[in-house]
Amino acid sequence: MFFNPLYFLFALPALVLGLYAQFKVKSAFNHYSRVRSGTGVTGASAARKILDANGLAHVDVERVGGFLSDHYDPRSKTLRLSPQVYDSPSLAAVGVAAHEAGHALQDQQHYGPLKLRSAMVPTVQIGSFLGPIIFLAGMFLSGFVGNTIAWLGLIIFGATAVFALVTLPVEFNASKRAKQLLVTEGVLVPQEVQGVNKVLDAAALTYVAAAIQAVGYCRPGPREQR
């Protein structure tokens, strides 16, 4: 059989790291959501100020539903912020908003990893849905049809792992830009950036955990290694 019980021992540390990362980002965000920025600027206003100062007045800033659903859409040139970020003058909100504005700057400057990630989105959306199904089907049917189906699912699902790895430089670079822009554009004073660092560094850990998990899911079992 293709099934390997040792796989779960390999995947467990990545799963624990993912849970820890989620705990850290929620904890940091909740803490610094209660710390008001000295200027009193909201997340939406901070994003707008950064965008306008960098020649991105055409990028819209919109409120979107959901908890921490913040993202930049390079197709519509729209920065969407959750209510907890859009309306709040907290350090956490301003940091997240600046991070998303960092993605808009990446798009403006044709940042390679962002372009690659955007191009991969359709493939990953299909692969993340079909890959596990095909992989599991092949795993349990391997005694009848060999490992071909399982390998197909593994290849499709592998696109998710590549996507997760490409995401790392995109997110790290956006956070680096955010920390610099918040000070250079006068949104925060340098002393306040420490709180932003806590929030964005915790968020970065979730991307690292996701990449480790994705790669772990694609790890071949003993039969493929022979």
C-alpha positions as CSV (number, residue, x, y, z in Angstrom):
1,M,0.0,0.0,0.0
2,F,1.1,3.6,-0.7
3,F,-0.1,4.7,2.8
4,N,2.7,5.3,5.3
5,P,1.8,5.8,9.0
6,L,5.2,7.5,9.7
7,Y,3.9,10.3,7.5
8,F,1.9,11.6,10.5
9,L,5.0,11.7,12.7
10,F,6.7,13.9,10.0
11,A,3.6,16.1,9.6
12,L,2.9,16.6,13.3
13,P,5.6,19.2,14.1
14,A,4.5,21.3,11.1
15,L,0.9,21.1,12.4
16,V,1.9,22.1,15.9
17,L,3.9,25.0,14.4
18,G,0.9,26.1,12.5
19,L,-1.3,26.1,15.5
20,Y,1.3,28.0,17.5
21,A,1.7,30.6,14.7
22,Q,-2.1,31.1,14.6
23,F,-2.1,31.6,18.4
24,K,0.8,34.1,18.2
25,V,-0.8,36.3,15.5
26,K,-4.1,36.4,17.2
27,S,-2.5,37.2,20.5
28,A,-0.3,39.9,19.1
29,F,-3.1,41.5,17.1
30,N,-5.5,41.4,20.0
31,H,-2.9,43.0,22.3
32,Y,-1.8,45.8,19.9
33,S,-5.4,46.4,18.8
34,R,-5.8,48.0,22.3
35,V,-2.8,50.3,21.8
36,R,-3.7,53.5,20.0
37,S,-1.3,55.1,17.6
38,G,0.1,58.5,18.6
39,T,-1.3,60.2,15.5
40,G,-4.8,58.5,15.9
41,V,-4.8,57.6,12.2
42,T,-6.9,54.6,11.2
43,G,-5.8,51.7,9.2
44,A,-7.6,53.0,6.2
45,S,-6.2,56.5,6.5
46,A,-2.7,55.0,7.0
47,A,-3.0,52.9,3.8
48,R,-4.3,55.9,1.9
49,K,-1.5,58.1,3.0
50,I,1.2,55.6,2.0
51,L,-0.4,54.9,-1.3
52,D,-0.8,58.6,-2.2
53,A,2.7,59.4,-1.2
54,N,4.0,56.7,-3.5
55,G,2.1,57.6,-6.7
56,L,-0.7,55.0,-6.1
57,A,-3.7,57.4,-5.8
58,H,-5.5,55.1,-8.3
59,V,-5.5,52.2,-5.9
60,D,-8.8,52.0,-4.0
61,V,-9.0,51.2,-0.3
62,E,-12.2,49.3,0.6
63,R,-13.7,47.8,3.7
64,V,-14.3,44.0,3.4
65,G,-16.1,41.6,5.8
66,G,-14.3,38.9,7.8
67,F,-11.7,38.8,10.6
68,L,-8.2,39.7,9.3
69,S,-9.3,39.2,5.7
70,D,-7.1,42.0,4.6
71,H,-5.5,41.7,1.2
72,Y,-4.4,43.5,-1.9
73,D,-5.9,42.5,-5.3
74,P,-3.4,43.2,-8.1
75,R,-6.1,42.6,-10.7
76,S,-8.5,45.3,-9.7
77,K,-5.8,47.5,-8.0
78,T,-7.8,47.4,-4.8
79,L,-6.6,47.2,-1.2
80,R,-9.3,45.6,1.0
81,L,-9.2,45.9,4.7
82,S,-11.2,44.1,7.4
83,P,-13.4,46.2,9.8
84,Q,-10.9,45.6,12.6
85,V,-8.2,47.2,10.5
86,Y,-10.1,49.7,8.3
87,D,-11.8,51.6,11.2
88,S,-9.2,51.2,14.0
89,P,-6.5,53.7,15.0
90,S,-4.5,51.0,16.8
91,L,-0.9,50.0,16.1
92,A,-2.1,46.6,15.0
93,A,-4.5,48.0,12.4
94,V,-2.0,50.5,11.1
95,G,0.7,47.8,10.7
96,V,-1.6,45.5,8.8
97,A,-2.8,48.2,6.6
98,A,0.8,49.3,5.8
99,H,1.7,45.7,5.0
100,E,-1.1,45.5,2.4
101,A,0.0,48.8,1.0
102,G,3.4,47.2,0.7
103,H,1.9,44.7,-1.7
104,A,0.5,47.5,-3.8
105,L,4.0,49.0,-4.0
106,Q,5.4,45.6,-5.0
107,D,2.8,45.5,-7.8
108,Q,3.7,49.0,-9.0
109,Q,7.4,48.0,-9.1
110,H,6.7,44.7,-10.8
111,Y,8.2,42.7,-7.9
112,G,9.0,39.3,-9.4
113,P,7.8,37.0,-6.6
114,L,4.5,38.8,-6.5
115,K,4.0,38.4,-10.2
116,L,4.8,34.7,-10.0
117,R,2.4,34.2,-7.1
118,S,-0.4,36.0,-8.9
119,A,0.2,33.9,-12.0
120,M,0.0,30.7,-9.9
121,V,-3.4,31.6,-8.2
122,P,-5.7,29.8,-10.7
123,T,-3.6,26.7,-10.7
124,V,-3.4,26.6,-6.9
125,Q,-7.1,27.1,-6.5
126,I,-7.7,24.0,-8.6
127,G,-4.8,22.0,-7.2
128,S,-5.7,22.6,-3.6
129,F,-9.1,21.2,-4.2
130,L,-8.4,18.3,-6.6
131,G,-4.9,17.4,-5.4
132,P,-5.8,15.9,-2.0
133,I,-8.8,14.0,-3.5
134,I,-6.7,12.4,-6.3
135,F,-3.9,11.7,-3.9
136,L,-6.1,9.9,-1.4
137,A,-7.9,8.0,-4.2
138,G,-4.5,6.8,-5.5
139,M,-3.3,6.0,-2.0
140,F,-6.1,3.5,-1.3
141,L,-6.4,2.2,-4.9
142,S,-2.7,1.7,-5.3
143,G,-3.0,-2.1,-4.9
144,F,-5.2,-2.1,-8.0
145,V,-3.9,0.5,-10.4
146,G,-0.4,1.2,-9.1
147,N,0.8,4.6,-7.9
148,T,0.0,6.6,-11.0
149,I,-3.1,8.2,-9.6
150,A,-1.4,9.0,-6.3
151,W,1.6,10.6,-8.1
152,L,-0.8,12.7,-10.2
153,G,-2.5,14.0,-7.0
154,L,0.9,14.6,-5.5
155,I,2.0,16.6,-8.5
156,I,-1.2,18.7,-8.5
157,F,-1.1,19.2,-4.8
158,G,2.6,20.1,-5.1
159,A,1.7,23.3,-6.8
160,T,0.3,24.4,-3.4
161,A,3.7,23.8,-1.8
162,V,5.5,25.9,-4.5
163,F,2.9,28.6,-4.0
164,A,3.5,28.6,-0.2
165,L,7.3,28.9,-0.8
166,V,6.9,31.8,-3.3
167,T,4.6,33.5,-0.8
168,L,7.4,33.8,1.8
169,P,9.6,36.5,0.0
170,V,6.4,38.3,-1.0
171,E,5.1,38.6,2.6
172,F,8.5,39.3,4.2
173,N,9.2,42.1,1.7
174,A,5.8,43.6,2.2
175,S,6.4,43.7,6.0
176,K,9.8,45.2,5.5
177,R,8.4,48.0,3.3
178,A,5.5,48.6,5.8
179,K,7.9,49.1,8.8
180,Q,9.9,51.6,6.8
181,L,7.0,53.5,5.2
182,L,5.2,54.0,8.5
183,V,8.1,56.0,9.8
184,T,9.2,57.8,6.6
185,E,5.6,58.9,5.8
186,G,5.0,60.1,9.4
187,V,2.3,57.7,10.2
188,L,4.1,56.4,13.4
189,V,7.1,57.5,15.4
190,P,10.0,55.0,15.5
191,Q,9.2,53.9,19.1
192,E,5.7,52.7,18.0
193,V,7.1,50.4,15.3
194,Q,8.0,47.9,17.9
195,G,4.3,47.0,18.3
196,V,4.0,46.8,14.6
197,N,7.0,44.4,14.5
198,K,5.3,42.1,17.0
199,V,2.2,41.9,14.9
200,L,3.9,41.5,11.5
201,D,6.5,39.1,12.7
202,A,3.8,36.9,14.2
203,A,1.9,37.0,10.9
204,A,5.2,36.0,9.1
205,L,5.4,32.9,11.2
206,T,2.0,31.7,9.9
207,Y,3.4,31.8,6.3
208,V,6.5,29.9,7.4
209,A,4.3,27.3,9.1
210,A,2.1,27.1,6.0
211,A,5.2,26.5,3.7
212,I,6.5,23.8,6.0
213,Q,3.1,22.1,6.1
214,A,2.7,22.2,2.4
215,V,6.1,20.8,1.7
216,G,5.5,18.1,4.4
217,Y,2.3,17.0,2.7
218,C,4.2,16.4,-0.5
219,R,7.0,14.4,1.1
220,P,7.3,11.0,-0.7
221,G,6.8,7.8,1.3
222,P,9.3,4.9,1.4
223,R,7.9,3.3,-1.8
224,E,8.7,6.4,-3.9
225,Q,12.2,6.6,-2.5
226,R,13.3,3.2,-3.8
